[in-house]
Structure formats: structure tokens, C-alpha cells
Amino acid sequence: MTSQAVSQSGQTAPLVRGVHTGYFECATPATWTEHVHDCHELLWGARGVLTVEADGGFFAVPATLGLWIPAGVVHAVKSTQGTGFYCSHIDAEVAPALTGRTVAVTVPAAAQELLRHMSTFDMDDSTRERSGHVVVGLLDVVDARPMLLPMPTDPRLELIARALLDDPALDRSLEEWGAVVAISVRNLSRLFHKETGMTFAQWRIHARVRVALGLLAAGYPVSSVSRRVGYNNPSAFVQVFRKVMGHTPGWYVAWLKAGNHHSLAGSE
């Protein structure tokens, strides 16, 4: 029988029934269509471009943070060629901060090593249970806004949004997109702001930056990333990136290499 442990501070530790971790190496682009789990899911240790659609938005999963997807949350996962990541399924009763919505969490080196150890070696039930408590206890929720891009739900707007995420360099004007989906410019502008909290121009900028985050994490140089997301002038890309993220692309790359686990707070 699984029992709840009590920490040194006197607080009851999370009830953890099981933790199972697998590693996925994607030699080609891969997609896991919408699905749901009975237990919590933790995606971590991402290398390359890994995105998750959940809770009405797209999350770009960076190398130095994890994405916690609570049990029962419908989600889809997409990776590009050469992406690798760990997936841990955690059957546990956890704190409220980890039960409501998809959130970004720290996954410290100690937690990563313990998760890998638990997936590789046999452990008696008592040791595995204690290890699970330690892992969950090391996860801290951080600001997910820099990772999150809100998605519109109107089918016409969703078509535009997905086209821009697939090819962020597309440079169609609002008028051109209106003609594609048969909606007036005025209604298109109004709906975009209503459903995403941003104007069309703001959303496209944020979409480009979200794609750029994954490309930078995958090791592409800034000049290449700027072209891939629609900026022929790298300095223009750097300016936009700084406006959204509060830092330059070079700072972000250095942040990844340093293995930081603090929140990546943006400026807007």
C-alpha cells in the first residue's frame, strides 16, 4: 500500500503511486494527435523543436524547463526532425498548482538524473516510492507565458494561425488573409483580438518568436532563424525578439547553454 510521506517541515508530501519515463528520438518530424492520459505527463529535456497544443494554446518546450500536462487535459505534440525529449508519466496526487492547467516547471538536474535512474534500474517498491516523492517535490511552477501562444478557435482564424505556425515566413497582409478565408478585414481584426487578446500583427510576431525559440534551441544560427521566421534583416528580427522576450536571441542561446531553470519573463 502506498502511503503519504511527511517532509521535515511537517507538510504532507505528494502521494505518488508510480513514475514511468521514456525517451523519444525523432529522426523525422513526428506528430502525436490529440489524446489524453489518466495520469500526469511531464515533458522535459527537450533537444530540438518540441511544441505542445493544450489548453487553447501552443507551448514551445525549451531545453531547460519541463512542461507539466495534468491528467485529463487533451493535448497534441509535434516535433521536428532531430528532436529528442523525455516523457514521464506520473500517477500522483499533487499540489493544486499542478492540477488545473498545463504549466511550465523547473526540472533540476537532480530530478532529471533520478528520473533517468528510475527508468533504467530495478528498484524495490519502497525506494521507488521515495524517489517519486523526491522528483515531484523538486518541480516548481514558473511563468509559462513566454512559452505560450494563444490559439483562436474560430475555424477561419485557426486556419490562418496554423498556416503561420507551419510557415512563419508567410507575409500575406490582413486583406489577403481575409480573401483566403472569406471574411472582411474588420471582422478578421475584431475576432483575432477577441479570441487571442492580440491584434493580428501582434499575434504573428509572437508566433514567429515562438517558432524562433525552438529553432535557436535546436542550434540554428540567428541569421538562419531570422530568415526562417520571415525577417530578411537579422537586426529587425533581433529587435522584435527583444521586444517580445525582453532579451536578445544571443542572450537566450547563452541562457540555454548555461542550463538555467529560472523563468524566462517577457516584456509584453
VEXDRENMAR-118665 format. One record per residue: x, y, z of N, C-alpha, C in turn; residue in three letters. Coordinates in Angstrom, 1 decimal. Layout:
N
PT   n.xx   n.yy   n.zz  ca.xx  ca.yy  ca.zz   c.xx   c.yy   c.zz resn
PT      X      Y      Z      X      Y      Z      X      Y      Z  Ala
...
% end
This chain:
268
PT   n.xx   n.yy   n.zz  ca.xx  ca.yy  ca.zz   c.xx   c.yy   c.zz resn
PT    0.8   -1.2    0.0    0.0    0.0    0.0    0.9    1.2    0.0  Met
PT    0.5    2.2   -0.8    1.3    3.5   -0.9    0.8    4.4    0.2  Thr
PT    1.7    5.0    0.9    1.4    5.9    2.0    2.0    7.3    1.7  Ser
PT    1.4    8.3    2.4    1.9    9.7    2.2    3.1    9.9    3.2  Gln
PT    4.1   10.5    2.6    5.3   10.8    3.5    5.1   12.2    4.0  Ala
PT    5.8   12.4    5.1    5.8   13.8    5.8    7.2   14.4    5.7  Val
PT    7.3   15.6    5.1    8.6   16.2    5.0    9.1   16.7    6.3  Ser
PT   10.3   17.2    6.3   11.0   17.7    7.5   10.2   18.9    8.1  Gln
PT    9.6   19.6    7.2    8.9   20.8    7.6    7.5   20.5    8.2  Ser
PT    7.1   19.2    8.2    5.9   18.8    8.8    4.7   18.8    7.8  Gly
PT    5.0   19.2    6.5    4.0   19.2    5.5    3.9   17.8    4.8  Gln
PT    2.7   17.4    4.5    2.4   16.1    3.8    3.0   16.1    2.4  Thr
PT    3.8   15.2    2.1    4.4   15.1    0.7    3.4   14.6   -0.3  Ala
PT    3.5   14.9   -1.6    2.6   14.4   -2.6    2.5   12.9   -2.5  Pro
PT    1.3   12.3   -2.7    1.1   10.9   -2.8    1.4   10.5   -4.2  Leu
PT    2.5    9.7   -4.4    3.0    9.3   -5.7    2.9    7.7   -5.8  Val
PT    2.1    7.3   -6.7    1.8    5.9   -6.9    2.8    5.2   -7.9  Arg
PT    3.2    6.0   -8.9    4.1    5.5   -9.9    4.7    6.5  -10.8  Gly
PT    5.9    6.3  -11.3    6.6    7.2  -12.2    7.2    6.4  -13.3  Val
PT    6.9    6.6  -14.6    7.5    5.9  -15.7    8.0    6.9  -16.7  His
PT    9.2    6.7  -17.2    9.8    7.6  -18.1   10.3    6.9  -19.3  Thr
PT   10.1    7.5  -20.5   10.6    7.0  -21.8   11.3    8.2  -22.5  Gly
PT   12.2    7.8  -23.4   12.9    8.8  -24.2   12.6    8.6  -25.7  Tyr
PT   12.3    9.7  -26.4   11.9    9.7  -27.8   12.9   10.4  -28.6  Phe
PT   13.4    9.8  -29.6   14.4   10.4  -30.5   13.7   10.4  -31.9  Glu
PT   13.5   11.6  -32.5   12.7   11.7  -33.7   13.6   12.0  -34.9  Cys
PT   14.0   10.9  -35.6   14.8   11.1  -36.8   14.1   11.8  -37.9  Ala
PT   12.8   11.8  -37.9   12.0   12.5  -38.9   10.9   13.3  -38.1  Thr
PT   10.3   14.3  -38.7    9.2   15.0  -38.0    8.1   14.0  -37.5  Pro
PT    7.6   14.3  -36.3    6.6   13.4  -35.7    5.5   14.2  -35.1  Ala
PT    4.3   13.6  -35.1    3.1   14.2  -34.6    2.3   13.2  -33.7  Thr
PT    2.0   13.5  -32.5    1.0   12.8  -31.7   -0.3   13.5  -31.7  Trp
PT   -1.3   13.1  -32.3   -2.5   13.8  -32.4   -3.2   13.9  -31.1  Thr
PT   -4.3   14.6  -31.0   -5.0   14.9  -29.7   -5.2   13.6  -29.0  Glu
PT   -4.8   13.6  -27.7   -5.0   12.4  -26.8   -5.1   12.9  -25.4  His
PT   -5.3   12.0  -24.5   -5.4   12.3  -23.1   -4.9   11.2  -22.2  Val
PT   -4.4   11.5  -21.1   -3.9   10.5  -20.2   -4.6   10.5  -18.8  His
PT   -4.7    9.3  -18.2   -5.3    9.2  -16.9   -4.3    9.7  -15.8  Asp
PT   -3.1    9.8  -16.1   -2.1   10.3  -15.1   -1.4   11.6  -15.7  Cys
PT   -0.7   12.3  -14.8    0.0   13.5  -15.3    1.2   13.1  -16.2  His
PT    1.5   14.1  -17.1    2.6   13.9  -18.0    3.6   15.0  -17.9  Glu
PT    4.9   14.7  -17.9    5.9   15.7  -17.8    6.8   15.5  -19.0  Leu
PT    6.9   16.5  -19.8    7.8   16.5  -21.0    9.0   17.4  -20.6  Leu
PT   10.2   16.8  -20.8   11.4   17.5  -20.3   12.7   17.1  -21.1  Trp
PT   13.7   17.8  -20.9   15.0   17.5  -21.5   14.9   17.6  -23.0  Gly
PT   14.1   18.5  -23.5   13.9   18.6  -25.0   15.2   19.1  -25.7  Ala
PT   15.5   18.5  -26.8   16.6   18.9  -27.7   16.0   19.1  -29.1  Arg
PT   16.0   20.3  -29.6   15.3   20.5  -30.9   14.0   21.3  -30.7  Gly
PT   13.1   21.1  -31.6   11.9   21.9  -31.6   10.7   21.0  -31.2  Val
PT   10.2   21.1  -30.0    9.1   20.4  -29.5    8.0   21.3  -29.1  Leu
PT    6.8   21.1  -29.7    5.6   22.0  -29.3    4.5   21.2  -28.9  Thr
PT    3.7   21.7  -28.0    2.5   21.0  -27.4    1.3   21.9  -27.6  Val
PT    0.2   21.4  -28.1   -1.0   22.2  -28.2   -1.9   21.7  -27.0  Glu
PT   -2.2   22.6  -26.1   -3.1   22.2  -25.0   -3.7   23.5  -24.4  Ala
PT   -4.8   23.3  -23.8   -5.5   24.5  -23.0   -5.6   25.7  -23.9  Asp
PT   -5.9   25.5  -25.2   -6.2   26.6  -26.1   -5.0   27.4  -26.5  Gly
PT   -3.8   26.8  -26.5   -2.6   27.5  -27.0   -1.5   26.5  -27.3  Gly
PT   -0.5   27.0  -27.9    0.7   26.3  -28.3    1.8   26.6  -27.3  Phe
PT    2.5   25.6  -26.8    3.6   25.7  -25.9    4.9   25.3  -26.6  Phe
PT    5.9   26.1  -26.6    7.2   25.7  -27.1    8.0   25.2  -25.9  Ala
PT    8.4   24.0  -25.9    9.1   23.4  -24.8   10.6   23.6  -24.9  Val
PT   11.2   24.5  -24.0   12.6   24.7  -24.1   13.4   23.7  -23.5  Pro
PT   14.7   23.7  -23.7   15.6   22.6  -23.2   15.8   22.7  -21.7  Ala
PT   15.6   23.8  -21.1   15.9   23.9  -19.6   14.7   23.9  -18.7  Thr
PT   13.5   23.8  -19.3   12.3   23.7  -18.5   11.5   22.4  -18.9  Leu
PT   10.6   22.1  -18.1    9.7   21.0  -18.4    8.2   21.5  -18.6  Gly
PT    7.4   20.8  -19.3    6.0   21.1  -19.5    5.2   20.1  -18.7  Leu
PT    4.4   20.5  -17.8    3.6   19.6  -17.0    2.1   19.6  -17.5  Trp
PT    1.7   18.5  -18.0    0.3   18.4  -18.5   -0.5   17.5  -17.6  Ile
PT   -1.5   18.2  -16.9   -2.2   17.4  -15.9   -3.1   16.3  -16.5  Pro
PT   -3.4   15.3  -15.7   -4.2   14.2  -16.1   -5.6   14.8  -16.6  Ala
PT   -6.0   14.2  -17.7   -7.3   14.6  -18.2   -7.3   15.8  -19.2  Gly
PT   -6.2   16.4  -19.4   -6.0   17.5  -20.3   -5.8   17.0  -21.7  Val
PT   -6.6   17.3  -22.7   -6.4   16.9  -24.1   -5.3   17.7  -24.6  Val
PT   -4.4   17.0  -25.3   -3.2   17.7  -25.9   -2.7   17.0  -27.1  His
PT   -1.9   17.7  -27.9   -1.2   17.1  -29.1    0.2   17.6  -29.1  Ala
PT    1.1   16.7  -29.6    2.5   17.0  -29.5    3.1   16.9  -30.9  Val
PT    4.0   17.8  -31.2    4.7   17.9  -32.5    6.1   18.1  -32.4  Lys
PT    7.0   17.4  -33.1    8.4   17.6  -33.1    8.9   17.7  -34.5  Ser
PT   10.1   18.4  -34.7   10.7   18.5  -36.0   11.8   17.4  -36.0  Thr
PT   12.4   17.2  -37.2   13.5   16.3  -37.4   14.6   16.5  -36.4  Gln
PT   15.1   15.5  -35.8   16.3   15.6  -34.9   15.9   16.0  -33.5  Gly
PT   14.6   16.0  -33.2   14.2   16.4  -31.8   14.3   15.2  -30.9  Thr
PT   14.7   15.4  -29.7   14.7   14.3  -28.7   14.1   14.9  -27.4  Gly
PT   13.4   14.0  -26.7   12.8   14.5  -25.4   12.5   13.3  -24.5  Phe
PT   12.4   13.6  -23.2   11.9   12.6  -22.2   10.4   12.9  -21.9  Tyr
PT    9.7   11.8  -21.7    8.3   11.8  -21.3    8.1   11.0  -20.1  Cys
PT    7.7   11.6  -19.0    7.5   10.9  -17.7    6.0   11.0  -17.4  Ser
PT    5.4    9.8  -17.2    4.0    9.7  -16.8    4.0    9.5  -15.2  His
PT    3.3   10.4  -14.6    3.4   10.4  -13.1    2.0   10.3  -12.5  Ile
PT    1.8    9.1  -11.9    0.5    8.8  -11.2    0.6    9.3   -9.8  Asp
PT    0.0   10.5   -9.5    0.2   11.1   -8.2   -0.9   12.1   -7.9  Ala
PT   -1.1   12.3   -6.6   -1.9   13.4   -6.1   -1.0   14.5   -5.8  Glu
PT   -1.1   15.6   -6.5   -0.1   16.7   -6.4   -0.8   18.0   -6.0  Val
PT    0.0   19.0   -5.8   -0.5   20.3   -5.3   -1.4   20.9   -6.4  Ala
PT   -2.3   21.8   -5.9   -3.3   22.4   -6.8   -2.6   23.1   -8.0  Pro
PT   -1.4   23.6   -7.8   -0.7   24.4   -8.9   -0.4   23.4  -10.1  Ala
PT   -0.4   22.1   -9.8   -0.1   21.2  -10.9   -1.3   20.4  -11.4  Leu
PT   -2.5   20.8  -11.0   -3.7   20.0  -11.4   -4.6   20.8  -12.3  Thr
PT   -4.6   22.1  -12.4   -5.6   22.8  -13.2   -5.3   22.9  -14.7  Gly
PT   -4.2   23.4  -15.0   -3.8   23.7  -16.4   -2.4   23.3  -16.7  Arg
PT   -2.1   23.2  -18.0   -0.7   22.9  -18.4    0.2   24.1  -18.0  Thr
PT    1.3   23.7  -17.3    2.2   24.8  -16.8    3.6   24.4  -17.1  Val
PT    4.5   25.4  -17.0    5.9   25.2  -17.1    6.5   24.9  -15.7  Ala
PT    7.4   24.0  -15.7    8.0   23.7  -14.4    9.5   23.6  -14.5  Val
PT   10.2   23.8  -13.4   11.6   23.5  -13.4   11.8   22.0  -13.3  Thr
PT   12.9   21.5  -13.9   13.3   20.1  -13.7   14.8   20.1  -13.4  Val
PT   15.1   20.3  -12.2   16.5   20.4  -11.8   17.3   19.2  -12.2  Pro
PT   18.6   19.4  -12.2   19.5   18.2  -12.6   19.3   17.0  -11.8  Ala
PT   19.0   17.2  -10.5   18.8   16.1   -9.6   17.6   15.3  -10.0  Ala
PT   16.5   16.0  -10.3   15.3   15.4  -10.7   15.5   14.6  -12.0  Ala
PT   16.2   15.2  -13.0   16.5   14.6  -14.3   17.3   13.3  -14.1  Gln
PT   18.3   13.3  -13.3   19.1   12.1  -13.0   18.3   11.0  -12.3  Glu
PT   17.5   11.4  -11.4   16.6   10.5  -10.7   15.6    9.8  -11.6  Leu
PT   15.0   10.6  -12.5   14.0   10.1  -13.4   14.7    9.1  -14.4  Leu
PT   15.9    9.4  -14.9   16.6    8.5  -15.7   17.0    7.2  -15.0  Arg
PT   17.5    7.4  -13.7   17.8    6.2  -12.9   16.6    5.3  -12.7  His
PT   15.5    5.9  -12.4   14.3    5.1  -12.2   13.8    4.4  -13.4  Met
PT   14.1    4.9  -14.6   13.7    4.3  -15.8   14.7    3.2  -16.3  Ser
PT   15.9    3.2  -15.7   16.9    2.3  -16.2   17.1    1.1  -15.2  Thr
PT   17.0    1.3  -13.9   17.4    0.3  -13.0   16.2   -0.2  -12.2  Phe
PT   16.3   -1.5  -11.8   15.2   -2.1  -10.9   15.4   -1.5   -9.5  Asp
PT   14.3   -1.2   -8.9   14.3   -0.6   -7.5   13.2   -1.3   -6.8  Met
PT   13.4   -1.5   -5.5   12.3   -2.1   -4.7   11.2   -1.0   -4.5  Asp
PT   10.0   -1.5   -4.2    8.9   -0.6   -4.1    9.0    0.6   -3.2  Asp
PT    9.6    0.4   -2.1    9.8    1.4   -1.1   10.8    2.5   -1.6  Ser
PT   11.9    2.1   -2.2   12.9    3.0   -2.8   12.3    3.8   -4.0  Thr
PT   11.5    3.1   -4.8   10.9    3.8   -6.0    9.9    4.8   -5.5  Arg
PT    9.1    4.4   -4.5    8.1    5.4   -3.9    8.8    6.6   -3.4  Glu
PT    9.8    6.4   -2.6   10.5    7.6   -2.1   11.2    8.5   -3.2  Arg
PT   11.7    7.8   -4.2   12.3    8.5   -5.3   11.2    9.4   -6.0  Ser
PT   10.0    8.8   -6.2    8.9    9.5   -6.8    8.6   10.8   -6.0  Gly
PT    8.5   10.6   -4.7    8.2   11.8   -3.9    9.3   12.9   -4.1  His
PT   10.5   12.5   -4.1   11.6   13.5   -4.3   11.5   14.2   -5.7  Val
PT   11.2   13.4   -6.7   11.1   14.0   -8.1   10.0   15.1   -8.1  Val
PT    8.8   14.7   -7.6    7.7   15.6   -7.7    7.9   16.8   -6.8  Val
PT    8.6   16.6   -5.6    8.9   17.7   -4.7    9.9   18.7   -5.3  Gly
PT   10.7   18.3   -6.3   11.7   19.2   -6.9   11.1   20.0   -8.0  Leu
PT    9.9   19.8   -8.4    9.3   20.5   -9.6    8.6   21.8   -9.0  Leu
PT    9.0   22.9   -9.6    8.4   24.2   -9.2    7.8   24.8  -10.4  Asp
PT    6.6   25.4  -10.3    5.9   26.0  -11.4    6.5   27.4  -11.6  Val
PT    6.8   27.7  -12.9    7.3   29.0  -13.3    6.4   29.6  -14.4  Val
PT    6.7   30.9  -14.7    5.9   31.6  -15.7    6.0   31.0  -17.0  Asp
PT    4.8   30.5  -17.5    4.8   29.9  -18.8    4.4   30.8  -20.0  Ala
PT    4.2   32.1  -19.7    3.8   33.0  -20.8    4.7   33.1  -22.0  Arg
PT    6.1   33.1  -21.7    7.0   33.1  -22.9    6.9   31.9  -23.7  Pro
PT    6.4   30.8  -23.2    6.3   29.5  -23.9    5.0   29.4  -24.6  Met
PT    4.0   30.2  -24.2    2.6   30.0  -24.7    2.2   31.0  -25.7  Leu
PT    1.6   30.5  -26.8    0.9   31.3  -27.8   -0.6   30.9  -27.9  Leu
PT   -1.5   31.9  -27.5   -2.9   31.5  -27.5   -3.4   31.3  -28.9  Pro
PT   -4.2   30.3  -29.1   -4.7   29.9  -30.4   -6.2   30.4  -30.5  Met
PT   -6.6   30.9  -31.7   -8.0   31.2  -31.9   -8.8   30.0  -32.1  Pro
PT  -10.1   30.0  -31.8  -10.9   28.8  -32.0  -11.9   28.9  -33.2  Thr
PT  -12.1   30.1  -33.7  -12.9   30.3  -34.9  -12.2   29.5  -36.1  Asp
PT  -12.9   28.6  -36.8  -12.2   27.8  -37.8  -11.5   28.6  -38.9  Pro
PT  -12.0   29.8  -39.2  -11.3   30.6  -40.2  -10.0   31.2  -39.7  Arg
PT  -10.0   31.6  -38.4   -8.8   32.1  -37.8   -7.8   31.0  -37.5  Leu
PT   -8.4   29.9  -37.1   -7.5   28.7  -36.8   -6.7   28.3  -38.1  Glu
PT   -7.4   28.4  -39.2   -6.7   28.0  -40.5   -5.5   29.0  -40.7  Leu
PT   -5.7   30.3  -40.5   -4.7   31.3  -40.7   -3.5   31.0  -39.7  Ile
PT   -3.9   30.8  -38.4   -2.9   30.6  -37.3   -2.0   29.4  -37.6  Ala
PT   -2.7   28.3  -38.0   -1.9   27.1  -38.3   -1.0   27.2  -39.5  Arg
PT   -1.5   27.9  -40.5   -0.6   28.2  -41.7    0.6   29.0  -41.3  Ala
PT    0.4   30.0  -40.4    1.6   30.8  -40.0    2.5   30.1  -39.1  Leu
PT    2.0   29.1  -38.3    2.9   28.3  -37.5    3.7   27.3  -38.3  Leu
PT    3.1   26.8  -39.4    3.8   25.9  -40.3    4.8   26.6  -41.1  Asp
PT    4.5   27.9  -41.5    5.4   28.6  -42.3    5.4   30.1  -41.8  Asp
PT    6.1   30.4  -40.7    6.0   31.8  -40.2    6.6   32.8  -41.1  Pro
PT    7.2   32.5  -42.2    7.7   33.5  -43.1    6.7   34.0  -44.1  Ala
PT    5.5   33.3  -44.1    4.4   33.8  -44.9    4.1   35.3  -44.6  Leu
PT    4.0   36.1  -45.6    3.9   37.5  -45.4    2.6   38.1  -46.0  Asp
PT    1.6   37.3  -46.0    0.3   37.8  -46.5   -0.2   38.9  -45.6  Arg
PT   -0.8   39.9  -46.2   -1.4   41.0  -45.4   -2.8   40.5  -44.9  Ser
PT   -3.3   41.4  -44.0   -4.6   41.1  -43.4   -5.7   41.0  -44.5  Leu
PT   -5.6   41.9  -45.5   -6.5   41.9  -46.6   -6.4   40.6  -47.4  Glu
PT   -5.2   40.1  -47.6   -5.0   38.9  -48.4   -5.6   37.6  -47.6  Glu
PT   -5.3   37.6  -46.3   -5.8   36.5  -45.5   -7.4   36.6  -45.4  Trp
PT   -7.9   37.8  -45.4   -9.4   37.9  -45.4  -10.0   37.3  -46.6  Gly
PT   -9.3   37.5  -47.8   -9.8   37.0  -49.0   -9.7   35.4  -49.0  Ala
PT   -8.6   34.9  -48.4   -8.4   33.4  -48.4   -9.6   32.8  -47.6  Val
PT   -9.9   33.3  -46.4  -10.9   32.7  -45.6  -12.3   33.3  -45.7  Val
PT  -12.5   34.2  -46.6  -13.8   34.8  -46.9  -14.4   35.5  -45.7  Ala
PT  -13.6   36.5  -45.2  -14.1   37.3  -44.0  -13.6   38.7  -44.2  Ile
PT  -14.3   39.7  -43.8  -13.9   41.1  -44.0  -12.7   41.4  -43.1  Ser
PT  -11.9   42.4  -43.5  -10.8   42.8  -42.7  -11.2   43.2  -41.3  Val
PT  -12.3   44.0  -41.3  -12.8   44.5  -40.0  -13.2   43.3  -39.0  Arg
PT  -13.9   42.3  -39.5  -14.3   41.2  -38.7  -13.1   40.3  -38.3  Asn
PT  -12.2   40.2  -39.3  -11.0   39.4  -39.0  -10.2   40.1  -37.9  Leu
PT  -10.0   41.3  -37.9   -9.3   42.1  -36.9  -10.0   41.9  -35.5  Ser
PT  -11.3   42.1  -35.6  -12.1   42.1  -34.3  -12.0   40.7  -33.7  Arg
PT  -12.1   39.6  -34.5  -12.1   38.3  -34.0  -10.7   37.9  -33.4  Leu
PT   -9.7   38.3  -34.1   -8.4   37.9  -33.7   -8.1   38.5  -32.3  Phe
PT   -8.5   39.7  -32.1   -8.3   40.4  -30.8   -9.1   39.7  -29.7  His
PT  -10.4   39.4  -30.1  -11.3   38.8  -29.1  -10.9   37.5  -28.7  Lys
PT  -10.3   36.7  -29.6  -10.0   35.3  -29.2   -8.6   35.1  -28.7  Glu
PT   -7.7   36.0  -29.0   -6.3   35.8  -28.6   -5.8   36.9  -27.7  Thr
PT   -6.5   38.0  -27.6   -6.1   39.1  -26.8   -5.0   39.9  -27.5  Gly
PT   -4.8   39.6  -28.8   -3.8   40.4  -29.6   -4.4   40.8  -30.9  Met
PT   -3.8   41.8  -31.5   -4.1   42.1  -32.9   -3.5   41.0  -33.8  Thr
PT   -3.9   41.0  -35.0   -3.3   40.0  -36.0   -1.8   40.2  -36.1  Phe
PT   -1.4   41.5  -36.2    0.1   41.8  -36.3    0.8   41.3  -35.1  Ala
PT    0.3   41.6  -33.9    0.9   41.2  -32.7    1.0   39.6  -32.6  Gln
PT   -0.1   39.0  -32.9   -0.1   37.5  -32.9    1.0   36.9  -33.8  Trp
PT    1.1   37.5  -35.0    2.0   36.9  -36.0    3.4   37.1  -35.5  Arg
PT    3.7   38.3  -34.8    5.0   38.5  -34.3    5.3   37.4  -33.2  Ile
PT    4.4   37.2  -32.3    4.6   36.3  -31.2    4.7   34.9  -31.8  His
PT    4.0   34.5  -32.8    4.1   33.2  -33.4    5.5   33.0  -34.0  Ala
PT    6.0   34.1  -34.7    7.3   34.0  -35.2    8.4   33.8  -34.1  Arg
PT    8.2   34.5  -33.0    9.2   34.4  -31.9    9.1   33.0  -31.3  Val
PT    7.9   32.4  -31.1    7.7   31.1  -30.6    8.4   30.1  -31.4  Arg
PT    8.3   30.2  -32.7    9.0   29.2  -33.6   10.5   29.4  -33.5  Val
PT   10.9   30.7  -33.5   12.3   31.0  -33.4   12.9   30.4  -32.1  Ala
PT   12.2   30.4  -31.0   12.7   29.8  -29.7   13.1   28.4  -30.0  Leu
PT   12.3   27.6  -30.7   12.6   26.2  -30.9   13.8   26.1  -31.8  Gly
PT   13.9   26.9  -32.9   15.0   26.8  -33.8   16.3   27.2  -33.2  Leu
PT   16.3   28.2  -32.3   17.5   28.6  -31.6   18.0   27.5  -30.7  Leu
PT   17.0   26.9  -30.0   17.3   25.8  -29.1   17.9   24.6  -29.9  Ala
PT   17.5   24.5  -31.2   18.0   23.4  -32.0   19.4   23.7  -32.5  Ala
PT   19.9   24.9  -32.3   21.3   25.2  -32.7   21.4   25.9  -34.0  Gly
PT   20.3   26.4  -34.6   20.4   27.2  -35.8   21.0   28.6  -35.5  Tyr
PT   21.8   29.2  -36.3   22.3   30.5  -36.1   21.2   31.6  -36.3  Pro
PT   21.5   32.7  -35.6   20.5   33.8  -35.6   20.1   34.2  -37.0  Val
PT   21.1   34.3  -37.9   20.8   34.7  -39.3   19.9   33.8  -40.0  Ser
PT   20.1   32.5  -39.8   19.2   31.5  -40.4   17.8   31.5  -39.8  Ser
PT   17.7   31.6  -38.5   16.4   31.7  -37.8   15.7   32.9  -38.3  Val
PT   16.3   34.0  -38.4   15.6   35.2  -38.8   14.9   35.1  -40.2  Ser
PT   15.6   34.4  -41.1   15.1   34.2  -42.5   13.9   33.2  -42.4  Arg
PT   14.1   32.1  -41.6   13.1   31.1  -41.5   11.8   31.6  -40.9  Arg
PT   11.8   32.7  -40.1   10.6   33.2  -39.5   10.1   34.5  -40.1  Val
PT   10.7   34.8  -41.3   10.2   35.9  -42.1   10.9   37.3  -42.0  Gly
PT   12.1   37.3  -41.5   12.9   38.5  -41.4   14.2   38.4  -42.2  Tyr
PT   14.2   39.1  -43.4   15.4   39.1  -44.2   16.6   39.9  -43.5  Asn
PT   16.2   40.8  -42.7   17.2   41.6  -42.0   17.4   41.1  -40.5  Asn
PT   18.5   40.4  -40.2   18.6   39.9  -38.8   18.5   40.9  -37.7  Pro
PT   18.8   42.2  -38.0   18.7   43.2  -36.9   17.2   43.4  -36.6  Ser
PT   16.4   43.4  -37.6   14.9   43.5  -37.4   14.4   42.4  -36.5  Ala
PT   14.9   41.2  -36.8   14.5   40.0  -36.0   14.9   40.2  -34.6  Phe
PT   16.2   40.6  -34.4   16.7   40.8  -33.0   15.8   41.8  -32.3  Val
PT   15.4   42.9  -32.9   14.6   43.9  -32.3   13.3   43.4  -31.9  Gln
PT   12.6   42.6  -32.8   11.3   42.0  -32.4   11.5   41.0  -31.3  Val
PT   12.5   40.2  -31.4   12.7   39.1  -30.4   12.9   39.8  -29.0  Phe
PT   13.7   40.9  -28.9   13.9   41.6  -27.7   12.6   42.2  -27.1  Arg
PT   11.8   42.7  -28.0   10.5   43.3  -27.6    9.6   42.3  -27.0  Lys
PT    9.5   41.1  -27.5    8.6   40.1  -27.0    9.2   39.4  -25.8  Val
PT   10.5   39.0  -25.8   11.1   38.2  -24.8   11.8   39.0  -23.7  Met
PT   12.1   40.3  -24.0   12.9   41.1  -23.1   14.4   40.9  -23.2  Gly
PT   14.8   40.0  -24.1   16.3   39.7  -24.2   16.5   39.5  -25.7  His
PT   17.8   39.5  -26.1   18.2   39.2  -27.5   18.3   37.7  -27.7  Thr
PT   18.2   37.3  -29.0   18.4   35.9  -29.3   19.7   35.3  -28.7  Pro
PT   20.8   36.2  -28.8   22.1   35.7  -28.3   22.0   35.5  -26.8  Gly
PT   21.3   36.3  -26.1   21.2   36.1  -24.6   20.4   34.8  -24.4  Trp
PT   19.4   34.5  -25.2   18.6   33.3  -25.0   19.4   32.1  -25.2  Tyr
PT   20.3   32.1  -26.3   21.1   30.9  -26.6   22.1   30.7  -25.4  Val
PT   22.7   31.8  -24.9   23.6   31.7  -23.8   22.9   31.1  -22.5  Ala
PT   21.6   31.6  -22.4   20.8   31.1  -21.2   20.6   29.6  -21.3  Trp
PT   20.3   29.1  -22.5   20.1   27.7  -22.7   21.4   26.9  -22.4  Leu
PT   22.5   27.4  -22.9   23.8   26.7  -22.7   24.2   26.7  -21.3  Lys
PT   23.8   27.7  -20.5   24.1   27.8  -19.1   23.3   26.8  -18.3  Ala
PT   22.2   26.3  -18.9   21.4   25.4  -18.1   20.5   26.0  -17.1  Gly
PT   20.1   27.3  -17.3   19.3   27.9  -16.2   17.9   27.4  -16.1  Asn
PT   17.3   27.5  -15.0   16.0   27.0  -14.7   15.0   28.0  -14.2  His
PT   15.4   29.3  -14.2   14.5   30.3  -13.8   13.5   30.7  -14.9  His
PT   12.5   31.5  -14.6   11.5   31.9  -15.5   12.1   32.8  -16.6  Ser
PT   11.6   32.6  -17.8   12.0   33.5  -18.9   11.0   34.5  -19.1  Leu
PT   11.0   35.6  -18.4    9.9   36.6  -18.4   10.0   37.5  -19.6  Ala
PT    8.9   37.6  -20.3    8.9   38.5  -21.5    8.5   40.0  -21.0  Gly
PT    8.6   40.8  -22.0    8.3   42.2  -21.7    6.9   42.7  -22.1  Ser
PT    6.1   41.8  -22.8    4.8   42.2  -23.2    3.8   41.1  -22.8  Glu
% end
